[in-house]
Amino acid sequence: MLVVTVMAGSPVAAGQAPVVTARDGEARNFEIEPKQRTLYGKSVRRLLGKTLAWAAHTVVLPVRGVAYLQGRWKVFTRIRDVFQNDAGTLAIHPLGAYSTAFGATLGARAFYKDFGGNAERITISAARGGAVVKALEATVELPRVLGTRWYVESGVRWEENINQYFAGIGNGEVTTGMELDARDAEVASRFAQERFLAAARTGVNLDRPGRRLRAGTTIIYNDRTFGPAPDSMESIDLIYDTTTVPGFDTGFGTVETTLDVEVDTRDTLGPTSAGGVARVFAGGATVLGRDVRYAHYGVELAYFVSPFWKDRVVVGRVVHEGAREIDGDLPFTELPRLGGARRLRGYPGDRFRDRLATIGTLEYHYPIHANFTGHVFAEVGKVAQTYDELVTTGLADWHLAYGGGLIVHTTTQIKIRLDLAFGEGLQVYFTTDILDAFRDREREL
């Protein structure tokens, strides 16, 4: 046993080892290493923690305000009640969307639902601004025809717009000039379009406990005419040789038929914490009046897992879409595309297009409030003309996007999402569930 002895009147100098006396009476000196000061490191960590806490508080503050207004005075419930009947079966309400590339789209939607007791729904909507000058749409949804498992969905849509986006085909080099070849350059341009669409889906729901299975067929008729974007320095005819943009100069009509299958094992369609979803479609199309035919197919796989806590969720998703020419040249609007809220956030809608398109997504969800969930994400995507090009070319052709945002939901449904995404600049999206690349596929063709 060692005893440390310090003589009165002889204080130990700073940094000097004290005299240590052992039990045997022999005095020994031991060097005592002074402890390192960690004040600087603690200060940095404390400052970083306070900064992150302040940032999180600032971001969440509006959410807390919205939650308080709803919880204290039911503000949004009262507003909703103004626009719909007491049963909630008949309503008219504002319609809006926003994206950085196109701006705001505003309109109104009216619906009449559950008129036969089987969740039927008739919807009429009108919108303008943003990506469209005018748009009119009517849909009919019969999810359980006469109480059976059969479903029928149909709709018609007419739209006129002058703000469509085209930035070449494939992964051409960014360049400048006039009369560029569409496959050799990727310069942002705009074009006008008038389109009439008619679509119908029918099939059967084979739901089981813990699993939703849907299988059916979709028929889509599209009639399109194109032109330069008026009063725009980015008009497509000022940048590209439009003869290299298949279908642009002549316009066209197409009829497409596909088989569709969806398997959904998610625990809820709201703030999902477990399960997954798989969607597959495959079929073909014909350009009317021309000897042009092509195959069209796609697959999306998404899985939700909570490795530590149920309300902290990791989401993985893979999407692949392809269009293969059988006869003739594939029209440019029928090529699979990347960009926008559901297909590679961080880039304008339709930013990349080619015969093949692939996306990978990793997203993390964390709770903020009973009806608000925060998220951060990273996505990569690529288009290619062939599978050899898709798998063998370098990393430079893969496009990265990342960001975060807010999900507003009930226990069973996502109401709206706000996404701030960085890729080609900052892109802002207000939309519904983005982890559904083929949602409303017939309206986006």
Residue pairs with C-beta under 8 A, 6 or more apart in sequence:
1 23
2 20
2 21
2 22
2 23
3 20
3 21
3 22
3 23
4 18
4 19
4 20
4 21
5 18
5 19
5 20
5 21
6 12
6 18
6 19
7 19
12 18
15 34
17 29
17 30
17 31
17 32
18 32
19 27
19 29
20 27
20 28
20 29
20 30
21 27
21 28
22 28
60 368
60 374
63 368
63 369
63 372
63 406
64 369
66 372
67 369
67 370
67 371
67 372
69 75
69 76
70 76
70 77
70 371
80 93
83 91
83 92
83 93
84 90
84 91
84 92
84 93
85 91
89 112
89 113
89 114
89 115
90 111
90 112
90 113
91 110
91 111
92 108
92 109
92 110
92 111
93 108
93 109
93 110
94 106
94 107
94 108
95 105
95 106
95 107
95 108
95 109
95 125
95 127
96 104
96 105
96 106
96 107
96 430
97 104
97 105
97 130
97 430
97 431
98 104
98 105
98 130
98 428
98 429
98 430
99 130
99 131
99 340
99 341
99 348
99 349
99 427
99 428
99 429
100 348
100 425
100 426
100 427
100 428
100 429
101 165
101 348
101 349
101 427
102 130
102 131
102 163
102 165
102 348
102 349
103 129
103 130
104 129
104 130
105 127
105 128
105 129
105 130
105 131
105 132
106 127
106 128
106 129
106 130
107 125
107 126
107 127
107 128
107 135
108 125
108 126
108 127
109 123
109 124
109 125
110 123
110 124
110 125
111 121
111 122
111 123
111 124
112 121
112 122
113 119
113 120
113 121
113 122
114 120
114 121
115 122
117 147
118 142
118 143
118 144
118 145
118 146
118 147
119 143
119 144
120 140
120 141
120 142
120 143
121 139
121 140
121 141
122 138
122 139
122 140
122 141
123 137
123 138
123 139
123 140
123 141
124 137
124 138
125 135
125 136
125 137
125 138
126 134
126 135
126 136
126 137
127 134
127 135
128 134
128 135
130 163
131 161
131 163
131 164
131 349
132 159
132 160
132 161
132 163
133 159
133 160
133 161
133 162
133 163
134 159
134 160
135 157
135 158
135 159
135 160
135 161
136 157
136 158
136 159
137 155
137 156
137 157
137 158
138 155
138 156
138 157
139 153
139 154
139 155
140 152
140 153
140 154
140 155
141 151
141 152
141 153
142 151
142 152
142 153
143 151
143 205
144 150
144 151
144 205
145 151
145 152
149 204
149 205
149 206
149 207
150 202
150 203
150 204
150 205
151 201
151 202
151 203
151 204
151 205
151 214
151 216
152 200
152 201
152 202
153 200
153 201
153 202
154 198
154 199
154 200
154 201
155 197
155 198
155 199
155 200
155 442
156 196
156 197
156 198
156 199
157 195
157 196
157 197
157 198
157 443
158 195
158 196
158 197
159 193
159 194
159 195
159 197
160 192
160 193
160 194
160 195
161 192
161 193
161 194
162 190
162 192
162 229
162 230
162 232
163 190
163 229
164 190
164 191
164 192
164 193
164 229
164 350
165 188
165 189
165 190
165 339
165 348
165 349
165 350
165 351
166 188
166 189
166 190
166 191
166 236
166 240
166 245
166 332
166 350
167 186
167 187
167 188
167 189
167 348
167 350
167 351
167 352
168 180
168 182
168 183
168 184
168 185
168 186
168 187
168 240
169 182
169 183
169 245
169 332
169 335
169 353
169 354
170 183
170 186
170 353
170 354
170 383
170 384
170 385
171 186
171 352
171 354
171 382
171 383
171 384
171 393
171 397
172 181
172 182
172 183
172 184
172 185
172 186
173 184
173 185
173 186
174 185
174 186
174 187
175 184
175 185
175 187
176 187
177 185
177 239
178 238
178 239
179 240
179 241
180 187
180 239
180 240
180 241
180 244
181 240
181 241
181 244
182 240
182 241
182 244
182 245
182 332
183 244
185 240
186 352
187 239
187 240
188 234
188 348
189 229
189 234
189 235
189 236
189 238
189 239
189 240
190 229
190 232
190 234
190 235
190 236
191 226
191 227
191 228
191 229
191 235
191 236
191 248
192 226
192 227
192 228
192 229
192 230
193 224
193 225
193 226
193 227
194 224
194 225
195 222
195 223
195 224
195 225
196 222
196 223
197 220
197 221
197 222
197 223
197 442
197 443
198 220
198 221
199 218
199 219
199 220
199 221
199 442
199 443
200 218
200 219
201 216
201 217
201 218
201 219
201 260
201 442
202 216
202 217
203 214
203 215
203 216
203 217
203 260
204 214
204 215
204 216
205 212
205 213
205 214
206 213
206 214
206 215
207 213
210 265
210 275
211 263
211 264
211 265
212 262
212 263
212 264
212 265
213 261
213 262
213 263
213 264
214 260
214 261
214 262
214 264
215 259
215 260
215 261
215 262
216 259
216 260
217 257
217 258
217 259
217 260
218 256
218 257
218 258
218 260
218 281
218 283
218 441
218 442
219 255
219 256
219 257
220 254
220 255
220 256
220 257
220 442
220 445
221 253
221 254
221 255
222 253
222 254
222 256
222 445
223 251
223 252
223 253
224 247
224 251
224 252
224 253
224 333
225 251
226 247
226 248
226 249
226 251
228 235
228 236
228 237
228 238
229 235
229 236
236 242
236 245
236 248
242 248
242 249
243 249
245 332
246 329
246 330
246 331
246 332
247 287
247 329
247 331
247 332
247 333
247 334
248 332
252 287
252 288
252 290
252 292
252 331
253 287
253 288
253 289
254 285
254 286
254 287
254 288
254 331
254 334
254 445
255 285
255 286
255 288
256 283
256 284
256 285
256 296
256 445
257 283
257 284
257 285
258 281
258 282
258 283
258 284
258 296
258 297
259 281
259 282
259 283
260 279
260 280
260 281
261 278
261 279
261 280
261 281
262 277
262 278
262 279
262 280
263 277
263 278
264 275
264 276
264 277
264 278
265 275
265 276
265 277
266 272
266 274
266 275
266 276
266 277
266 304
267 273
267 274
267 275
268 411
268 412
269 412
269 413
269 414
270 409
270 410
270 411
270 412
270 413
270 414
271 311
271 313
271 365
271 373
271 407
271 409
271 411
271 414
272 304
272 313
272 315
273 304
273 306
273 310
273 311
273 313
274 304
274 305
274 306
274 310
275 303
275 304
276 301
276 302
276 303
276 304
277 300
277 301
277 302
278 299
278 300
278 301
278 302
279 298
279 299
279 300
279 436
279 438
280 297
280 298
280 299
280 300
281 296
281 297
281 298
281 438
281 441
282 295
282 296
282 297
282 298
283 295
283 296
283 297
284 293
284 294
284 295
284 296
284 326
285 293
285 294
285 296
285 334
286 292
286 293
287 293
287 328
287 331
290 328
291 327
291 328
292 327
292 328
292 329
292 330
292 331
293 325
293 326
293 327
293 328
294 323
294 324
294 325
294 326
294 330
294 334
295 322
295 323
295 324
295 326
296 322
296 323
296 334
297 321
297 322
298 319
298 320
298 321
298 322
298 336
298 437
298 438
298 441
299 319
299 320
299 321
300 317
300 318
300 319
300 320
300 436
300 437
300 438
301 317
301 318
301 319
302 315
302 316
302 317
302 318
302 361
302 435
303 315
303 316
303 317
304 313
304 314
304 315
305 313
305 314
305 315
305 316
306 312
306 313
306 314
307 314
311 365
311 366
311 367
312 364
312 365
312 366
312 367
313 364
313 365
314 362
314 363
314 364
314 365
315 361
315 362
315 363
315 364
315 365
315 435
316 361
316 362
316 363
317 359
317 360
317 361
317 362
317 363
317 435
318 358
318 359
318 360
318 361
319 343
319 357
319 358
319 359
319 360
319 361
319 437
320 356
320 357
320 358
320 359
321 336
321 356
321 357
321 358
321 437
322 336
322 355
322 356
322 357
323 330
323 334
323 335
323 336
323 355
324 355
325 355
330 355
332 353
333 445
334 445
335 353
335 354
335 355
336 353
336 354
336 355
336 356
336 357
336 383
337 343
337 349
337 350
337 351
337 352
337 353
337 357
337 383
338 344
338 347
338 351
338 352
338 353
338 357
338 359
338 381
338 382
338 383
338 399
339 347
339 348
339 349
339 350
339 351
339 352
340 347
340 348
340 349
340 350
340 351
340 429
341 349
341 419
341 429
341 431
341 434
342 431
342 434
342 435
342 436
342 437
342 439
343 357
343 359
343 381
343 437
344 351
344 352
344 359
344 379
344 381
344 399
344 401
344 423
345 377
345 379
345 401
345 403
345 419
345 421
345 423
345 427
345 429
345 434
346 379
346 400
346 401
346 402
346 403
346 421
346 422
346 423
346 424
346 427
347 399
347 401
347 423
347 424
347 427
348 424
348 427
351 424
352 381
352 382
352 383
352 399
353 383
354 383
354 384
354 385
355 384
355 385
355 386
356 383
356 384
356 385
356 386
356 387
356 390
357 381
357 382
357 383
358 381
358 382
358 383
358 384
358 390
359 379
359 380
359 381
359 437
360 379
360 380
360 381
361 377
361 378
361 379
361 435
362 377
362 378
362 379
363 375
363 376
363 377
363 378
363 435
364 375
364 376
364 377
365 373
365 374
365 375
365 407
366 373
366 374
366 375
367 373
367 374
368 374
368 406
371 408
371 409
371 410
372 406
372 407
372 408
372 409
373 406
373 407
373 409
374 404
374 405
374 406
374 407
375 404
375 405
375 406
375 407
376 402
376 403
376 404
377 402
377 403
377 404
377 421
378 400
378 401
378 402
379 400
379 401
379 402
380 398
380 399
380 400
380 401
381 398
381 399
381 401
382 390
382 397
382 398
382 399
384 390
384 393
384 397
399 423
400 423
401 421
401 422
401 423
402 421
402 422
402 423
403 419
403 420
403 421
403 422
404 419
404 420
405 417
405 418
405 419
405 420
406 417
406 418
407 414
407 416
407 417
408 414
408 415
408 416
408 417
409 415
414 432
414 433
415 432
416 430
416 431
416 432
417 429
417 430
417 431
417 432
417 433
417 434
418 428
418 429
418 430
419 427
419 428
419 429
419 431
419 434
420 426
420 427
420 428
421 427
421 428
421 429
432 439
433 439
